[in-house]
């Protein structure tokens, strides 16, 4: 079986990315390993007293992200593609590469909005970072507005 790591960010194009990964998984008899990397600073806020940490905010956000991951997993399974999910906090590129190695991934499937130039300079691009640093082939699925 082909192991496919599929990072998910819950953006507005997530469904298109999942559809592309499912199609690919069916073509290669693959299993999809969903991963969502949550930022490490979810529960932090800046207020009058400076930085404050609110663990209940972090716990609620993580709980909601797990619910969303589970829904996506169920959607993939309903299309007869084997699937599991994983959530961890930290630096996305590093965690995705560690997870792909642990799962002995054959591919990492990422989405690309087709942005470049100033967007990459100011915001950065996870897809670009992974394609540059991954020893595992990265399949880039174009995601555009309909």
N, C-alpha and C positions, 0 to 999 in steps of 0.2 A: 504494500500500500504506500502511496505517495503522501508524505506529510507536508501540509500547507499551513504556514503560519499567516494569520490574517489579523493585523493590528486594526483596531476599531477605535474611533474617536467620538462617536455619537454625533457627528456633524450632519448637516442636511443632505449629504450625498452618501451616507452610510448604506442605505438600501441598494443603491446602484453598485457600490463596491461589493457588497455581499452577493448580489446577483451575479456579478462577474466572476467572483471566486467560486460560487456554486457551479456555474457553468464549466469553469476550468476543472474543478474537482471531479465532476462527472466525466469529463473527457479523459482524465488520467487515473481514474479510480482512486481518488484522493480523500484524505481525512482533513477536515479543517480544524485548526487549533486557533480559536479566537483569543485575542489578547487585548486588554485595555490597560494602558498605563496612566494611572491618575497622578496628577502633580503632588509633590510632597508638601506643598503649602496650602492645601485645601482649607484647613481650619484657621488660617491666620487672617487677621484684619488689622488695618491701621486706624486708630482712633485718636481721641484727645490724649490718651495715656500711652501713645506709641503702639508698638506691635503687641497684639494680644492673640492668644491661642484659644480657640473654642472647639474642644474635642467633639462636642455633640454635633456641630456643623460638619466636621470631617466624617463622623460616623454615619450621619444621615446621607451625605453625598455618596460615600462608598456603598452604602446599602442600596441606594437608587441605581447606581452604576451596575451593581451586581444583578439587580432586577432586569435592567436593560440588556445586559449580556445574556442572561438566561433566555429572554424573549428571542434574541437573535439566534441563539443556539437551537431553540425549539423550532424556529422558522427553517433553519438549515436542515435539521433532522427530518422535518416534514417533507423535505424534497429528496429524501433517500440518500443523504450524504452524511457520513459519520462526522461527528463534531463534539468538541469539548471547549470549555472556556477557562480563562485565567485572568485575574486582576491583581495588579501590584502597583505600589506607588514608587515613584522615582524618576530617573532620567530615561525617557522613552527609548531612544536609540540603543542605549546600553542594555536595558531590560529586554527589549525585543530580540536583540542578538543573542543574549544569554538563553532566553526561552527557546529560540529557534535551534540553538545548539543542543539544549537539553532534550528537545523533542526530535532530534535528528531530522530536522526539516529539509525537504528537498527544494522548497520554494518559500519565499516570503512574497505575499501579494499585497501591493500597496496601491492606493489611489493617487491620481495626479489631476489637479484642476487645470493644468496647462499654464500656470502662472510662472513668471520668471523675472529676471532683472531686479528691480527695486524690492519686490515682494520678498525674494530670497535674501537680499541684503539685510532688510530690516526685520523680517519675521523669522527667517530660516525655513528650511524645508526638511522635514523628517524623511520624506521619500528620497530626497537628494542625498541626505546623510547616510541612509541605509545602503543605497546603491553604490555609494563611494566606499563604504567600510565593510560590507557584508561579504563573507566568503561563500555565502549561499546565494544562488541566483534570486534576483528580485524581479518579479513580474509586475509591471506597472500597468494598471487598468486606467484608461482615460475616463475621467468623470467630468461631464460638462452639463450645462443647463440644457434642458430639452428645447 
